[in-house]
Amino acid sequence: MSRGVHSPVGAAGPLDRLRRHRHGPLVEALADEPSFLVKPAFGCLSCYVHGRLVLVLADRRPPWQGLLVPTRHEHQAALRAEIPALVAHPVLAKWLYVRESAAEFEEVAARLVALACADDPRLGVEPTPRRRSAHGRNRRDAPARRGRPARPTAPSARGAVTKRRRPSSSS
């Protein structure tokens, strides 16, 4: 499962998810890249190539309907000059966006896929490493828990564990 495109028999894997997504066929050429990885994120599909997040397929309501192009701020002007349909995303201004309703949406998607396959340094951002949890290990490493753990009893000032007694109901 190193590429993120294989799945157990009968399970819906990431590549199946890409094929079922409305914009999946537009970027399916990315799946031929050996480093390709697709992950669900926030109701969208994130596409990684060469270790970078290069495209996010959004199929929700505007402004989450189209292709989001993660890029560093210093590369935005050059990409927008080359592909005028790219605009700053209205919510995530640090990324560019092409609306599904744009007349040249499919052509822009094809151009972005070509740039991603060519490992264009202007396209994509490095994923941030996972932060350590308060317990000193990643969430992935934590054992699966069922239910809530028992709440520890706080020690009293004398160091002994005390329990609160229920008031007796003597009538």
N, C-alpha and C positions, 0 to 999 in steps of 0.2 A: 504494500500500500504506500510505497514511497512517493509515487507521483500524484496520489490523490484521485486517480481515475479508475482504480480497480475496486470492486466491491464483491462481497460474498454472493453466492448464487441466491437469487430471489430478493436481494436487497436493492434498493434504489441508490446507486452510487452517484458520486459527483458528476461523472460524465453523462449519466442518464439525466441528472438534474439540468445539466447544460443543454442537452438536446431538447428537453421539455420546455425550457424557458423561451419566452417569446422572442428574445434577441439572441438566443443560443446559436441558431444557424448562421448568424452574421459573423460570429467569432469562432466558429468551429475549427477554422484553420489553425488556431492557437493550440488545439489539442494534439497536433502533430509534433509540436515542440517537445523534446525530451524533458525539459524542466517544467512543463506545464502543470499547474495545480489549480483546482477550482474549489472554493469553500463558500458555504452560505454565510452571509453576514447581514444582520439587520433587515431581513426580508429581501435582500438582493443577492447576487452571485458575484463573488470576488474572483478575478482571474489573475494568477501569478505566473510570470514567465521570467526565467533567469534570476529567480530569487526575489523579484520585485513585484509589488502589486501594480499591475498595469491598466486594468480596466475593471469597472464595476457595472454589472448589468442590472438596471433598475426597471422594474415592471409594476410600479405602483401608481399612485396619483401624483400629478405634478407637485413639486419639482423633482420627484423621484421616478421619472418616466423617461428613460433614454440610457445613454452611456455616460458614466462618470469617468473622468480621466485623471487619476492621481498623478500629480506632477509637482515638482518644487517650484516655488514662486518665481525664481530667476529664469525658468524655462517657459513660463506661460506666454510671454510676448512672442517668442519665436514660434511656438506651436500655433498660436492664434494667427500669426502672419501667414503661416503655411496652410492652415485649415481655418478659414474665416467663420465657419459655422460653430466653432468652439467658443463658448462663453464661460464666464466665471459662474460657478454653481451658486444659486441664490441662498442656499443655506451653508454649504461648505465652500466658502469663497477661495480656500486654498487649493481647490481642485477645479478643473475645467469640466464642461458638460456639453453634450450635444443632445438636444431635445428630440424625442421620438417624432415629434410633429415637424421637424425641419425637413424641407424639401429634399435635401441631399443626405439624409440620415444614413442610408445604406452605403453610399459612396464614402462618407466620412468614417463609418465603421470599418470598411475595407481598408482604408488608408491607415487607420489606427492599428489594425491588426498587422498590417505590413510593417509599420514602425516597431511594434512590439516584437515581432519575429526577427527583425533586423537588430534587435537589442539597442535601439536608439536611446542614448543616455538621457534625453529630455523627457522620456516617457517613464512613468512609474516611480514609486517610492519604496524604500526599504521598509519592511515591517519592523515595528518596534519590538524589542525582545520582551518576553513576558516578565512582569514584575513578580518579585517574590512575595508570597503571602505573609501574613503576620506570623504564621507558624514556621516560617523559614523554608518552605518548599513550594514549588509550583502547584497550582490546583490540579493539574494533570497527574502529579505524583501522589496526591492525597488518596487514601483508600476510600472506596465508596462507603457512604454512610446510609443507614436506613433509619429514618426517624430522627428525632432530636437527641443529642447526647444528654446524659444526666447533668443537671446543673450542680456544680461543686458547691459544697456548703462552706461558707466563709468562717474562718476561725475567729473565736472571740478574743478579747484583749488578753486573756490569761493563756491563750494558746489551746484551749479545749474547744472542741466542736460542740455547739449548743443547738438545741432544737427548740423551736417555738411550740409551746403547748397550747392546745385548744382550750378555751375556757369551758369549764364544765357547765352543763346546763342543768343545774339543780333547781327544781321548782318546788 
